[in-house]
Amino acid sequence: MIIEEHVFNPKYNPKWQERVFFPKSIRKVWNFIKANIHFKLGSIKLSSYPYFALIDPSTVCNLHCPLCPTGQGDTSRPRCLLKFDEFKRIIDKLGDYLISILFTNWGEPLLNKEFFRMVKYAKKVKCVPFVSTATNLNVTLSDKDTEELIESDLNLMCVSIDGTTQKIYEKYRRGGSLKKVIDNSKKILEKRKELGKDNPFVVWQFLVFKHNQHEVEKVIKLAREIGVDAIRIAAAQVYMSEVDKPFEYSYEISKEHLPPLGSRYSAYTKGGKKKNLKKRCNWLWKAVVINSDGGISPCCAIFPKRYDFGNVLNEKNFKAIWNNEKYQNARKAVKNPNYAKKLFREGGGLVCAPCVVYENWI
């Protein structure tokens, strides 16, 4: 959850991503309209496709962040890298409808050596208007890598930087190097200028924890000095592997790292509700989350593989998954809290029923 965003490059607009939601493709536009109509009507079975895809190129990570299932060594989802041929099979099914792709989730995207190739294919071949990624940037970038990154036409790179000193930074980004993040940021910005490009916009993201909240003003100053395009100050969230348990359970695991509930930098109210939520989750209508093994999760908050709704690599027809029983039950649960409670009481095994993100129904 973004608390505030500071923009230093006048070419970058915090609402820029929304502005590219008008692709040239009539098919993409019509699908976008249909998806939003289905959402407003609360349709259970959809004739539209998702227009946003969160695709994870890697469930492998080089850091050990304490509130991340991957960083904690959670084995409820296998570790693997998405191969380009697998990505091509996925994007060839969905790309004609996609308006936006975010390459990230449970691992470090830049550990996948075929990542830049994936971005280029999505942009140049499938004409996806907006493609972004989120990275810890704790990788070795050669001059060739940096040039390939910029030439891929990636629109935005969100970089995690949660401290202005190594001591503070590594309290959460365990195993990471603040110097490497800063040096890589500079390298990308310099190469972008050299090539006369605007993309990718480099946006730092500072997750606010109990141990670093005193550094907010310092990191804004550092971002301005380095010359990144913007910096987001964002609220950290609870450990996201135990989403089928009450919020109190996840908060108990996480509270040593988080600011007090209800405080300015907390993602939650004093009562444990998430701040600034829309009235109803729209993930099941507009978006698809595809993990690096092809497994489809209901949303970006779900880590364990046991909650997958299907596997896009094992199914020729994507609609067979998009409108299967799990998806239809999940949409019905989001639409009707009473049905969600009933489903949970009956042990339906559907994680959208006891969702701790949008509603603490348990």
Protein Blocks (a to p, Z undefined) as FASTA:
>chain_A
ZZbdcdfbfkbcfklmmmmmmcfblklmmmmmmmmmmmmnopabdfbdcfbdcddfbfcd
fbdcfkbmklnopakbccddddfklmmmmmmmmmmmpfbdcddfjbcfklpmklmmmmmm
mmmmnopabacdddehiacddfklmmmmmmnopabdcdddfbfbfklmmmmmgoiafklm
mmmmmmmmmmmmmnopabdcddddddddfklmmmmmmmmmmmmmnopabdcdddddddfk
lmmbcfklmmmmmmmmpccehiaklcbdfkopaehiafbdcklmmpccddfkopacfblk
lmblklpgbdfklpmblmlmmmmmklmmmmmmmmmmmlmmmmmmnonopaklmpcklocf
ZZ
